[in-house]
Amino acid sequence: MAGPFALPSGTTVRFVLLIAAVTAVTALTVNSVSAALVLDADLPRMADYLDCLAAAADEAAARRAEDPSVFIPEPFEHGCHDPRGMADWVPGAATGLLLLVILGVYLALPPWRIARRRYRPLTGMPELSATLTGLVAETGVRARVTFLAEPLDPTIAALAFGRVGRRYVVLSGGLLALSAHDRAAFRAVVLHELAHIRNRDLDVGFLTLIVWRMCGPPVLAFAGLAFLLAPVLQGAAVVLVYAFAAQLGLLALLVTLLSRAVLRSRELYADARVCRWEGGSASLRRLFESQDRATAPQGPATGRGAVWGLLRAHPTPARRLAALEDDGALSHVGFWDLGAVGAVAAFVHQIVAQGPAGGGFRGGRLPEHLPVALAAGLLVTAAGTVVWRAVARGSALRVRAAGIGLGLGTGLVTVLRPSGLQMLATLGGKGLSYVLPYAALLCLAGWALVRWLVTVADAWQPVAERARRPHVLSALVLALSAAGLTTTLAYLLSLPNLVVYAASFIAPEVPGALVLVGSTVYLLGDRLSTVLLPLLLTGASIPLLGAALAGRRRDKGLGTGFGPPKPVARLVVRLGVPAAFAAAVLNLVLAVLDPFPEYAWLLLLALFGLAEVGAAVWATRDEAPLRLVRGLVAVLGCGLLGALGWIVLVKALTSCLPGGMPCGPLPDVGQVRVAVLAMTLTAVPAWLTFAGVDALTTARRRRRPPPPVPGPLHRPW
């Protein structure tokens, strides 16, 4: 990949997450406050409603425990009526007002700053003005740039600011003095400010500061006030206010950390742009080394310093020096990066699902699947972009830590939502027993997603290197990935409600961990075509499509370095056709003999599963990349073709014999659907078995000593 600017930068990803978090802050605050002040839903009525819900849940659980056949009534049948109304204009008006305030501050900030700081135009310095004009032309900055001076500031500093169409760069008095005896350092500082304009992150920086000052400390103070006022209330309303305070505090913390990360990231990318312009980092390195010696802490680093580093608006000179040595540090991915992605995506899902004033969109005009679609798009696109950048730049990518962070961030927000805490607090706290298993499940899912995104990036990277607009290509690939994973994310986010329901009404005496496992397996079996099938097809098709396009370019000789080995198996083997035919014939023989009538269907599925494992092992007996993905394709092909072949053979045997029904061996639409469901049911355990076998064989190959390298014969003396 040519340079760190071919793909969307880390600054862009963090800024998108920041805007999503600010939107969630606004919606959560407006929904909660308007429910009490605008929609005539005062706290006593809300507390009565929540108490009624808790009593209804307790009564229903007791009745269901005595008689499992008892129907669970709806809350309104117990006289529980939600006092909140539906006013679409309240959140929209608040969001519009916030945007108008931000726009007004953005437009008024440049002239206000010039007047307040008493900046002066550069006059009487024709040589310096010509130098600055030459730097603007040299860097290719197309915006209109006006240079100003702050002569009373003795420090060596510069600042770029302004609005779209009118940019300013102010030079301090110390920097103007530096231009007389150290032109290289002066040039590096000015180029750094011009790099902000060239990177188009000038507005990003100032909008970040504006939204943080509006939604950071004020929201945190509001959350603290809500936390202190919660004990004044009574009943179930206490849980609701505590949940509101916890979520608001978490959002304020996210806004603060993301805003600081955006500001630090834009500085590092501006340094990278200067290095690209200059063809090296000598001038910047000399400048940062002098700053590092002046600001180096006395004594060893402490944990307080690490926390302070997260709150810094500018990276330390040591951090900037490390980024100059290795620009792969710009694409570092770890626990906290993807933890923020998961938390913001879960907040977006919750806020959009609640709808106006927390009433939800089920009775509104917006589609029911919009919340999870937005959350999946944000999660997969943001996580995929940072992972793709790390793969393209060869940066450090801690897959396990990043996946755990993604899962924990999503799970924390999901469990802390008001309805989640309300369910946890009712029924004697029974809902608490599923929290740790659910967190472990989300961490496993997050790790699997990060591993898969790494595979996607590896497969598509050769194609992106030759694309004219690699950022557009990456966006399209990740958007397709998000569309295929939407139903899986919806399943994971809805699982807590379903598990708590099962733990309360269906299996009240069973431990929460067992209820979670049983509910997960049962719901997956019930949603084969809506959850598992899109997941399997997406997991196999996206990487293979990238590998196929990269192979076409390699075969045409359009790209250098396209050298991974090709699969040695033929196409019919890679699709699992021979194993499918063998499984269909064997199952037909067993159907005719019928040795175990009571286990006929179980034996049928078991034989198909074994054939799928064999097909995957047979198709991947080489050193070509994407072994797990190619194994999944063989599993799916063998499962589908084997089931269809078995149906054809059975119909031919029963209808095409003399004296039988009219011969019609081709399967109809219903039988094709049965074959697809059978393939989906057996594909997951078969692929997991193949993955385990492949991991063991790979570990054995790595432990083997390498073969001896032939060399000259040495005769012993």
N, C-alpha and C positions, 0 to 999 in steps of 0.2 A: 504494500500500500504506500503510495507516494505521500509521505509526511503525515503529521497528526491531524490534518484538516480535511481529509477526504471523507470521513464519516462524521455524523453529528458529535459535537464535543461534549465532554462531561459537564461543562457549564450549561449547555442547552438542556441536557437531561435533568440536571438539578433544578434549573429554573422552572421547567414544566412541572416537576414534583412540587416545588414551592407554590406555584400558582394553584395547583390542585389542592394543596393543604390549606391555603388561604381561602379558597372557595368553600372548603369543608368547614372551616372556622366560621365563616359568615353564615352559611346555611344552618349550622348547628345552633349558633347563638340566636339567629332570627327565629328559627323554628321553636326553640324553647321559650324565648321571651314573648314572641307573638302568641303562643298558645296560652300564656297567662294574662297578657295585657290587651291584645287585639281581638282575640277570638272568644272572649268571655268564657275562659276555662280557668277559673281560679284554682289555687292550690288545694283548698279543702275538697272541692269536687273531684279534682284529679286524684287526691289521696283516697277518697271513697271508691273511686273506680278501680284503683290498684288493689285496695283491700278486698274489693269484691272479686277481682280476678284471682287473688291468692286463695280466698275461701272457696271459690268455684273449683279451682285446681285440686285443693285438698279433698273436697267432697267427691269429685270425680275419681280421684285416685283411690279413695276408700271404697267406693262402690265397685270400681273395676277390680280391686284386689279380692273382694268377696265373690264376684261373679264376672269372669272374663268376657262373657257374652254381652255385658251391659254396654249400650251405645254411649259414647262420650259426647255430651251436648255442647253446643256452642256457648261462649261466654254470655251472649245477650239473652240466652234462655234462662240464666240465673238472675236476670235483672241488671247486668253489668253493661252500662252504656258509656261509650267514650265521649267525654265532654268536649273534645277538640273538634273544631270544624275544619272545613276545607276552604281556604282562601288562597287561590293561586297567586294573587297579586302581591302578597306580603313578601315571600322570599325574592320574587323577581324585582320588586321595587327596592328592597334593601340592597340586592346585588347591583342593580343599576345605579343607585346612589353611591355605593362604594366605588364603582368604576368612574363615575363623574368626579368624585373627590380626588381619586388617584390621577385622573387626566388633568384636572386643574392644578394640582401640585406639580405634576411633571412639566406643564407648560410655564408655570410661574417660577420654577426653581432657578433656571439659568439667569434671568435678569435680576432676581432677588439676590442671588449669590454674588453677581458682579457688583451690585450696589453695596451690599453689606461688607464684602471684603475689600472694596475700593480697588478693584483691578484696573490697570491702566493699559492702553494700547502700546505696542512697541514702536516708539518714535525716536528718531535721532540715532538709530543703529542700522544703517543701510546694509552693512556687511552681514550682520546677524540675520536680518530679515531675508536677505538673498539666500543664506544658508538654509534657513527654515523652509523657504519656498522650494528649494531644491530637494530637501528631504521629503516633502509632500509629493513632489512629482516622482521622485525615485521609488517611493513605496507603492505608488499606484492608488493612493487614497483618492476617491472620487468626490467625497463630500467637501463642502466649502468649510475650510478650517481657518479660524481667526486666532492669532497668537496674542496673548495678553501677558502682562507682567505684574508681579506682586513684589515690588522692590524692597519693602520693609521686612520680608521674611528671609532671615539669614540662612535657613537650612537649604540643603540640596534636594529639591522636590519639584514635581510637576504634576499637573492634574488635567485630565481631559473630561469635559462635560458638555452639556448642550442638549438640544432636541433634534428631531429628524429634520434634515435640511440645513441646520446651522450648528456647527461644532466649534468648541473653543478649547484651546490648550493654554493653560496659565503656567508661567515659568517663575519660580521663586527668585529672590535676589541672590541667594547663594548659588543657584544654578547658572544665573547670568554671569556671575563672577567666575564660575568654573569654566565657562566657555572660552575664557581668555587664555587659560594655561593648560587645559586638559580637554581638547576637542573630542577625543575618543569617548570619554565618560559622558560628556554633554550629549554627544550624538546618541549614545545608548539609551540615555534617559528619555530624550525626545522621541526616539523610535519606539520605545515602550508605550508611550502615550498614543502615538499614531497607530500602533498595533491594536489598541483597544478599539479605535475607530474602524480599522480594517477588519477586525474580527466581528464587528457588529454586536459587541457586548456592552457598549456604552449605556444604552437604554436599559439593558438587562441589569447592570450594576445599580443604576439610580432607582429603577423600579423595585429592585430588591430591598434597597434601603427604605423606600417609602412604605412598602407593604409590611416590612418588619416593624417599623415604628408604629404603624397603625394596628397591627395584629399580633405583635409579639408580647412585650411587657403589659399592655392593657388587657389582653385576653388572659394572660397568666394571673394578673391581679383579680380579674373577674372570676376565674376558676377558684382562686383562694377564698374569695368572698362567699361563693356558693358552698364551698366545703365547710366554712365556718357556720353558715346559716342552716346547714342540713339537720343538725341535732334539734333545732327548734321545732321541726315538723314531727309528725307522728305517722305510724303505720308504714305502708309500702312506699309512700312518697319519699321517705328517707333514702331508700335504695335508689330511686329515680334521680334525686338530686346529687347523691354521691357519684352515680354513674356519669351524670352530666359534668360534674366537676372534674372527674378523672379524665374523661375524654377531652374536655376543653384544655386541661393542663397538658395532656399528651400532645394535642395539636399545637399548643403554644410552644412546647419544647421542639416539636418537629419544625415549625416555622423558623425558630431561632437557629437551630443547627443547620437547616437547609440554606437559610440566607447567608450564614457565615461560610458554608461550603461553596456557595455560588461565588462569593466575593474572592475567596482564596483561589478557586479554580480559574477564574478569568485572568488573574495575575500570572499564573503559570502558563496559560495559553498565550498571553501577550509576550512573555519571555520566549516561548517557542517560536512565535512569529518573527521576533527580532533575530533569533539565531538563523532562521531561514533566509531572512533578508541579507544578513551580514555574512552568511556562509560559515559561521562559527560562533562560538560563545566567549571569545577571549575578553571582549570589553565588558560584557555583563558579569563574567566570572570575577574579574578584577574588582568591579564595583561591589558585588555581593560579599566577596572575601573581606574587604575593608569594613563593610557593615557588620559582618559576622564577628569580626574581632572586637568591634566596638560594643556589640550587644550580647556577647557570649556570657551565659550565666556562670557565676562563681559557685563551684561545687557540683555534686552529682544531680542528675535530673530526678524529679519526684513525680508521683502520680498527679499532684496538683498541676504541674506543668503540662501533663498530657491533656487534662481536662481543659486548661486554659487554651491549649492549642486548638481545641474544637470550637472555641468561642472567638478566636482571632479572625479579624476581617482581612488581614494580609498574612501570607505565609512567611515563615521566618527565613532569614538569609540562608541558613543551612538547608532548609527544605527547597529553596529555589536553586541552590547550587546542586543538590542531588538531582533535581529535574533537568538541569542543564547537562549533567553527565549522562543521563539516560532518560530520553523523552518517553520511554515506556511507563515511567512513573505517573504520567498524566492519565493513564488508563488503568490504574490500579483498582482492583475490585476485591472487596472484602465483606466482612460480616455487617458492618454498619451501613455500607452503601446499599446493599440489597434489603437490609432490614427496613430502611426508610422507604424503599420502593413498595415492599409488602404492606407497610402500615398505611401509606397514602392511598394505595389501591383499595384496601379494605375500608378506609374512611369514605372514599368516593362511592363505593358500593352501598355503604350504609346510608349515606346522606341522600343519594338519589332514590334508593329503595323506600326511604321514609316518605319522601314526597313533601308537598306543602304542609307545613306545621306538623310534620311527623305522621301524617295520616296515611301515607303510602300512595302508590300509583295504581293500585288495583282497581280503585274506583274512579281514577282520573282519566286524562286523555292520552297520557304517554304510554308507550308499549311496556308490557310487563318485563320483557327481557332486556330493556335498556340499561338498568343498573349493572347487571353482570357483564354486559357487553362493554360498557365503558370501563369497568374495573379490569376486565381481561385485557382490553386493548392497552390500558396504561401499564399494567403489570408486565405483560409480555414484551411490549415495545420498549419500555424503559430498561428492564433487566436485559433484554436481548441486545439493546444498543451498547450498553456498557460491557457486556460479555464479548460482543463482536469486536469492539475497539480493543479489548485486551488480547483477543486472539490475533487480530491483524497487526498489532504493534509488538507482539511477543511479551506482553507485560505479565507480572505476577498475578495469577488467578487462583485463589484459594477456593476451590469448588465446594469443599465440604463446609467451610465456614460461611461462604456466601449463601449456599442453599439453606443452612440452618437459620441464618439471619432473615432470609426471605420468608421462611415458614413461621418463625417466631413473630416477626413484624405483622404478618397477616393474622396470626392466631390471637395475638394480644388485643388487637383492635376488635376482632370478632367477638371475643369473650367479654370485653369491657363495654360492649354496647348496652344501652339501658335495658332492652328486652332480655339480653343474655344474663345480666346481673339479676334482673327480676326473677328469671327462671331458676338461677342458682340459689337465690335466697328463699324460694318457696319450697314446699314439700320437705321441710326439715333439712335443707341443704343437700339433697340427693344429687343435684346437678353438679356439685363439686367433684364427684367421683370420675367424671369424664374429661376434666380439664387437661390433666397431664397426658393421658393417652391421645387426646385430640391434638395437643401440641406436638407430640411425637409424630403423629401422622402427617401434620402439616410440614414439619421439618423434613420428613422423608420425601414428601411431594416437592418441597422446595429444592432439595438436593437433586432429585431426578430432573426437575425442570432446568436447573442450571447445567447439569451434565448434558442434557439434550440440546440446550442452546449452544453449548460449546461445539457439539457435533454439527449443528446447523451452520455455525460460523466457519468451521473447518471445511465443510463441503462447499459452501458458497464463496469462500474467500478467493479462490482462483478466478471465479467469474467476476467478482467485484473489482479485482485488480485490473481487468481489461474493460470494465464498464466506463462509459463517459460520465455517468453520474452515480457513483457507488452509494451515495447516501439515499438516493431514490430507490435503488435496488434493495438495499437493506431494509428500508421502510416497507416496501411491498412484501418482502419475504416475512418480516415479523408481523405484518398485518394479517397475512394468510395464516400464520401460526396462531395468532390470537383468536382468529375466527374458529379454527379447529379445536382450540382448547377452552372455548367459552363454556360449553356445557360441563366440562370437568370442573372448572372453577365454581360454577353455580352449584354443583353437587357438593363440593368441599365446604363452601360457605353456608349451605343450608343444613349440613350434617348435624351441627349442635342442636338445632331445634328438634330435629327428628329423633336424635338420640335421647334428649331429655324427655321427649314424649314417650319413647319406648321404656325408659327407665322409670317413668312415673306411672304409666297406665298398663303396660304390657308385661314387663318383667320387673316389678318393684323390688324383689328380693335378690336379684342377680347383681354382682359387682359391676360398677360402671365400666371398667375396662372390657369385660366380656360383652356387655351390652354394646359398647362401641364397635368391637370387632364383629359381632353378629349383625348389627345394623348396617355396618359398612358393606359386608359381603352380601347381605340380603338385598340392599338397595341397588348394589351394582348388578346383581342378577336380575333385578326388576327393571333396570334401565340399560339393558344391553345395547339397544339401538340408538339411544340418545346420549349416552355417556361413554361407554367403552368403545363402541365402533368408531365414532369421530376421533377419539383419542388414539386408537391404533392406526387409523388411516393417516392422521396428521403426523404421528411419530415416524411413520415409514416414508411417506411421500415427500415431505419437505426436504430432508437431507438427500434422498436419492435423486430428486430432481436437480439439485445443485451439483451433485457428483456427475450426473449425466451431461449437464451443460458444460461442466469443466472438462469432461472426457471428449466431447465434440470439439472443443477448442484445441485440446491437445492433439487430437487426431488430424486436425486441419493444419497443425503447425503454426497456430496463431500466438501461442504463448510459450515462453521459456519457463522452465521449472515445473511444468506439469508432468511430474514423473512418478506418481504413485502406481504400484502394480495393479493390473486389471484382474478381475475375478477369472479363475480358470474354468469354472463350471459353465456349461452351456445354459442358454436362457431357460429351457424347459426344466432344468435342474434347479436353477435359481428361483423359479416360480413354484417348485414343489410338485411338479406334475407326476413324475414317477412314483413318489411316495404316496400321492393322492390316489393314483390308480391301484397301487398295491393295497392301500387301506380300504378302498371301496370293494375290491374283490374279496378280501378277507372278511370284511363285515357282511358281505352277501352270503358267504359260506356259513358264517356263524348264524346268520338269520335263518338259513335253511335248516341247519342242524338244531339250532335253538337249545344249547346244552344247559343254559341257566335262564329259564323264562322270567324269573322274578328280577333278575339283574340285567335284562336285555339292553335297556337304554343306557345304563351305566357302563356296561361293557362296550357298547357302540362308541360312546364318547371317549372312553379310555383308549381304545384302539386308535381313534382319530388323533388324540393328543400325542400318543407315542409316535405315530407317523409324522406329525408335525415337528416333533423334536428331531427325529431322524432326518427329515427334509432340511431343517435348519443346519444341522451338523454337516450334512452332505454338501449343501450349497456354499459353505464358508470354509472349506478345507484348503485355504490358501492364505497368503499374506496381504491380501488387498484390504484397504481401509473400510470402515463402516461395517464391521463384522456383525454387531448387534442389530443394526438396521437391516442389513441384508438377511440376517436370520429371521427377523420379524416378517419380511416380505415372503420368505419361504414358508413360514408358519401360516400366514394368511392365505397364500395361494394353495397350499396343501389342504387347509381346512375347508376352504370354499369349494375347490374342485373335487375334493374327496367326498364331501357331502352331496354335491350335485351328481357326481358319478354313481354314488350308492343309490340315490333316488332313481336315476335312469335305469340302473340294472334291476332294481326291485320292480319298477313299472314294466320293464320289458319282460321280466320273468312272469309277472302276474297277468299281463294283458296281451302279450304277443304269442302266447302258447295256443295250440289248437283247442278250440272249444272255449276260449276265454273271451274277455271283453274286447272291443275294437282296439287295435294296437295303437298306442300313443305314448311312447316312452319319454317324450320331452317333458320336462317339469313345467308346471304352470307358475303363475306369479306367487301364489301362496307357498308352494314348495320351495321356490327360490328364497323367499323370505325366511322359511324355516332353515334352509342351508346357511344363510347369512347369520342367523342367530346362533346356530350350532358352531359355526366358525368363531364367532365372537366369544362364545362360552368357553371353548377349549383353547383359544389362542393365548390368553393371559397365563394360565399355568404352564402351557407348553413353552412359551417364550421365556418365562422365568426359569424354567428348568434348563433350557438351552443356555441362558445367560450364566447360570451357575456352573454348568459344565464348561463353558468357554472360559470363565474366570479361572477355574482349576487348571485347565490345560495351559492357559497362558502363563499362570504362575509356575507350572512345571517347566515350561520352555525357558522361562527367565532364569530358573535355578540351574539349568544345565550349563556346564562349562562350554565356552565357545570352542568350535573346532580348531585344531592346530593350523596355524598359518604356514603354508609351505615356504621353505627358505633354503639357503645353501646348506649342504651337508657338512658337518664339522666332524672330522675324524679325531677320536680321543687319542692322546699321546700317552 
